[in-house]
Amino acid sequence: MTRRSQVWSLSALLFGACTGSGSDDSSGAPATDTEATTEPGTASDATTTDPSTGVPTSGATDDPTGATASTTADPTGQTVTGTTDEPGTSTGPTSETTDGTTGAAQVELPPPDGEFDYQLGESYDPPMGVTIVSRDRNAAPAPGLYNICYVNGFQVQPDEEDFWLDDHPDLVLRDGMGNPVIDQDWDEMLLDTSTPEKRAALAEIVGGWIAACGADGFDAIEIDNLDSYSRSKKLLTQDDAVAYMALLSAAAHAENLAIAQKNSTELLDRRDEMGTDFAVAEECNTYEECGDYIAAYGDAVLMIEYVEADFTTGCEQYPQMSIVLRDLDLVAPGSPGYLREAC
């Protein structure tokens, strides 16, 4: 599920070993790692385990892309296990592309002020005039439009619980009793981004999803639940989120895909560390945060509102921006409750 508002709310190609310094200083979750199993079709090299942490330190991990394992640098400056880059997929540091807008050199950003549609609940033919659409990673992109692929990179979709609990139990965040930590609003388990090793293992898996989005024809990636640390019972920190997001950005850029920061205004000043190219902001007019996103990302900000009055305010205050009003369930036309307006 997508997070709607704050209330409800690996590649070897990294930007460099930049050390984060977020405001959180809480300790990481207790290590409960078990050796990961290897799925059919993935590399089956032997994996050794660090006796102090219980996490794999060499060999292959489960990777939907089938990429080979190698040693890479986590943005925290620590050495971790990651994936090698494939020939011809290289990227560099984030660079200025337009006035106030950032982007990696090889990626295409959403067209400024392009009419936007948000279709995470159910895909349908975009209305006339739409040039940008965001859809779930399991959906097909809309032909001829700028397509954003939604990926829940920090939490577990309810229909994917068995995959994580059976195949990667060590990558699910757990409390002191060993129970998965749950986002109560969406009934989603949190993923454990507390160590460089776990971030690298997660980035192998989620990076495979990102690569699949690219293969399907999407232009960009939208990673949800960047703010999971705020629901982690202080087991995760902002630094953990930033370091993991940098790995996912590297994976996206390796596929020539732009990647968005989704919500989390408190991390806007760490945009360069995360390597993000544009922003997807839910209810920024409701919470009077749209100006903050524009200050960080210029015209590369897509806004979704769920309250008509706030949508109207946004259209009046930011006529140059891409803003859409949607129903909370994001249903298709013809379904009860469907709502969509753009300005």
C-alpha positions in Angstrom: 0.0 0.0 0.0 1.1 3.5 -0.6 1.6 5.8 2.4 -0.8 8.7 2.1 0.3 11.6 4.2 2.6 11.8 7.2 -0.2 10.8 9.4 -0.7 7.5 7.7 2.2 7.8 6.8 23.9 -2.9 -5.1 24.9 -2.5 -7.3 28.6 -1.5 -7.0 27.6 1.9 -8.4 27.5 4.2 -5.4 28.0 7.9 -5.2 31.0 7.4 -2.9 31.6 6.6 0.7 29.8 9.6 2.3 29.1 9.4 6.0 25.6 10.3 7.1 24.9 12.4 10.2 21.2 12.4 10.8 19.5 13.6 14.0 18.5 10.2 15.3 21.0 8.5 17.5 19.0 5.4 18.7 20.6 2.0 18.6 20.1 -0.6 15.9 17.9 -3.7 16.3 19.3 -6.8 17.9 21.0 -9.1 15.4 18.7 -12.1 14.6 20.1 -13.0 11.2 19.8 -16.5 9.8 21.5 -17.7 6.7 19.5 -16.8 3.6 18.3 -19.5 1.3 19.0 -19.5 -2.4 16.1 -19.4 -4.8 16.0 -21.3 -8.0 17.9 -19.6 -10.8 20.1 -17.5 -8.4 23.8 -17.9 -7.8 24.6 -20.7 -5.3 28.1 -19.9 -4.1 28.9 -20.8 -0.6 28.2 -18.1 2.0 30.2 -17.6 5.1 28.8 -16.0 8.2 30.3 -13.4 10.5 30.1 -15.0 14.0 29.6 -11.7 15.7 26.7 -10.6 13.6 25.3 -13.7 12.0 25.1 -12.0 8.6 26.6 -13.3 5.3 30.0 -11.7 4.6 30.8 -13.3 1.3 29.3 -15.4 -1.5 25.9 -14.9 -3.2 22.6 -13.7 -1.8 19.2 -14.2 -3.2 18.9 -11.7 -6.1 16.0 -11.7 -8.5 18.3 -10.1 -11.1 20.8 -12.9 -10.9 23.7 -10.4 -10.4 26.9 -11.7 -9.0 28.2 -10.7 -5.6 31.1 -8.4 -5.0 32.5 -6.2 -2.3 31.1 -2.6 -2.4 31.2 0.4 -0.2 28.1 1.4 1.9 27.5 5.2 2.0 28.4 5.0 5.7 31.9 4.2 4.7 31.8 0.5 5.7 32.6 -2.4 3.4 29.6 -4.6 2.5 28.6 -7.3 0.1 26.8 -6.1 -3.0 26.4 -6.7 -6.7 28.7 -6.0 -9.6 27.6 -3.6 -12.2 26.7 -5.0 -15.6 28.7 -3.8 -18.6 27.7 -0.4 -19.8 25.7 0.6 -16.7 27.5 3.4 -15.1 26.4 6.5 -13.3 28.0 9.5 -11.7 27.3 11.9 -8.9 24.0 13.8 -9.0 24.4 16.9 -11.2 22.4 20.1 -11.9 20.2 19.7 -15.0 17.8 22.6 -14.8 17.5 25.7 -12.6 16.8 24.3 -9.1 16.4 20.7 -10.4 18.8 17.8 -9.7 19.3 14.6 -11.6 21.8 12.0 -12.5 23.5 12.6 -15.9 21.8 9.6 -17.6 18.3 9.9 -16.3 15.2 11.7 -17.6 13.2 13.7 -15.1 9.4 14.1 -15.3 8.3 16.8 -17.7 7.9 20.1 -15.7 4.2 20.9 -15.0 3.2 17.7 -16.9 -0.4 16.6 -16.1 -0.1 13.8 -13.5 -2.2 10.8 -12.6 -1.6 8.5 -9.6 -2.8 5.0 -10.2 -1.4 2.8 -7.4 -4.7 1.3 -6.4 -5.8 0.2 -9.9 -4.4 0.9 -13.3 -6.6 2.3 -16.1 -6.3 4.3 -19.3 -5.0 7.7 -18.3 -7.4 10.6 -19.0 -6.7 12.8 -22.0 -3.9 15.3 -21.4 -2.0 13.2 -18.8 1.7 13.0 -19.5 3.0 11.4 -16.2 1.6 8.4 -14.5 2.7 6.4 -11.4 1.8 2.7 -11.2 2.6 -0.3 -9.0 5.7 -2.3 -10.0 3.5 -5.3 -10.9 1.5 -3.2 -13.4 2.4 -2.4 -17.0 3.6 1.2 -17.9 1.2 3.4 -19.9 2.3 3.6 -23.5 3.7 6.9 -24.7 3.8 8.5 -21.2 6.4 9.2 -18.6 6.0 6.2 -16.2 7.0 6.0 -12.6 7.2 2.6 -11.0 6.1 2.3 -7.4 8.2 0.1 -5.1 7.6 -0.4 -1.4 11.3 -0.5 -0.6 11.3 -0.1 3.2 8.3 -2.3 4.2 6.6 -5.5 3.3 3.5 -5.6 1.1 0.9 -7.9 2.9 0.9 -10.3 -0.1 4.7 -10.6 0.1 5.0 -11.6 3.8 5.7 -15.3 3.0 8.5 -14.4 0.7 10.3 -12.3 3.4 9.5 -14.6 6.4 10.3 -17.8 4.7 13.3 -16.8 2.5 14.7 -13.7 4.2 13.7 -13.8 7.9 16.9 -12.0 8.9 15.9 -9.0 6.8 12.7 -8.3 8.7 13.0 -5.8 11.6 12.3 -7.5 14.9 11.7 -6.2 18.4 13.5 -7.5 21.6 11.1 -10.5 21.7 12.0 -11.5 18.2 8.7 -10.4 16.7 8.4 -8.5 13.5 8.0 -4.7 14.0 4.7 -3.7 12.4 3.5 -0.4 10.8 0.1 -0.3 12.6 -1.5 2.0 10.1 -1.0 -0.3 7.1 -0.3 -3.6 8.9 3.1 -3.9 7.1 6.3 -5.4 8.5 9.3 -3.1 8.5 12.5 -4.2 6.7 15.7 -4.1 8.7 18.1 -1.4 7.4 20.1 -1.2 10.6 23.5 -2.5 9.3 25.5 -2.2 6.1 25.3 -5.9 5.5 21.5 -5.9 5.8 21.2 -2.8 3.6 23.3 -4.5 1.0 21.2 -7.7 1.1 18.0 -5.7 0.9 19.3 -3.6 -2.0 20.1 -6.8 -3.9 16.5 -7.9 -3.7 14.8 -4.5 -4.2 17.4 -3.7 -6.8 16.1 -6.6 -8.8 12.6 -5.1 -8.6 14.0 -1.8 -9.8 15.8 -3.5 -12.7 12.5 -5.2 -13.6 10.8 -1.9 -13.7 13.4 -0.7 -16.2 13.0 -3.8 -18.3 9.3 -3.3 -18.4 9.7 0.2 -19.8 9.3 2.5 -16.8 11.2 5.8 -16.7 11.5 6.3 -13.0 11.2 4.8 -9.5 9.2 5.9 -6.5 10.4 4.2 -3.3 7.8 4.3 -0.5 8.2 4.4 3.3 11.5 6.2 3.5 10.3 7.3 6.9 9.9 3.8 8.3 12.5 4.6 11.0 9.9 6.8 12.6 7.7 3.7 13.2 10.6 1.4 14.1 10.4 1.7 17.9 13.7 3.5 17.7 15.4 0.5 16.3 16.2 2.3 13.0 17.6 5.8 12.4 17.6 8.5 9.8 21.2 7.5 8.9 20.0 4.0 8.2 17.3 5.2 5.8 19.6 7.6 4.0 22.3 5.0 3.5 19.8 2.4 2.2 18.2 5.0 -0.1 21.6 5.7 -1.6 21.9 2.1 -2.5 18.5 2.1 -4.2 19.3 5.3 -6.1 22.5 3.6 -7.4 20.5 0.7 -8.5 18.0 2.9 -10.3 20.7 5.0 -12.0 22.5 1.8 -13.1 19.3 1.2 -15.1 19.1 4.8 -16.3 16.0 5.4 -14.2 15.3 8.5 -12.2 14.4 7.9 -8.6 12.1 10.0 -6.3 12.2 10.9 -2.7 8.7 10.0 -1.4 7.5 12.3 1.4 9.8 12.7 4.5 10.5 16.5 4.4 12.9 16.0 7.4 15.3 14.4 4.9 15.2 17.0 2.2 18.5 18.5 3.2 20.1 15.0 2.7 19.0 14.8 -0.9 22.5 14.7 -2.2 23.4 11.8 0.2 20.4 9.8 -1.0 21.1 10.5 -4.6 17.4 11.2 -5.4 16.4 13.1 -8.5 12.9 14.4 -7.9 10.1 14.2 -5.3 6.7 12.7 -5.0 4.9 14.6 -2.2 1.5 13.5 -0.7 -0.6 16.2 0.9 2.2 18.8 1.0 -0.5 21.5 0.6 -2.4 20.0 3.6 0.7 20.2 5.7 2.1 23.4 4.1 5.3 21.6 3.0 5.2 22.1 -0.8 7.5 25.1 -0.7 10.1 22.9 1.1 10.0 20.3 -1.7 10.3 23.0 -4.4 13.3 24.5 -2.6 15.0 21.1 -2.7 13.9 19.8 -6.1 12.8 22.8 -8.1 10.2 22.1 -10.7 10.7 18.3 -10.3 8.0 17.8 -7.7 4.8 15.8 -8.2 2.0 16.6 -5.7 -0.9 14.4 -4.7 -3.8 15.8 -2.6 -6.7 13.9 -1.1 -8.7 16.9 0.2 -10.3 19.1 -2.4 -9.8 22.4 -0.5 -6.1 21.7 -0.2 -5.9 20.7 -3.9 -7.6 24.1 -4.8 -5.1 25.9 -2.6 -2.2 24.2 -4.2 -3.4 25.0 -7.7 -3.7 28.7 -6.7 -0.3 28.9 -4.9 1.7 26.6 -7.3 0.2 26.9 -10.8 3.5 25.9 -12.3 3.6 22.5 -10.6 2.1 19.1 -11.3 -0.8 18.5 -8.9 -3.5 15.9 -8.8 -6.5 15.3 -6.6 -7.2 11.6 -6.0 -9.5 9.5 -3.9 -7.8 7.7 -1.0 -8.2 4.2 -2.4 -7.0 5.3 -5.9 -9.7 3.3 -7.6 -10.4 3.3 -11.4 -13.1 5.3 -13.2 -16.5 3.7 -12.8 -15.7 2.4 -9.3 -17.5 3.8 -6.3 -15.6 6.7 -4.8 -13.4 7.5 -7.9 -12.1 11.0 -7.9 -9.5 12.7 -10.0 -8.9 16.3 -10.9 -5.8 18.1 -12.1 -4.7 21.7 -12.5 
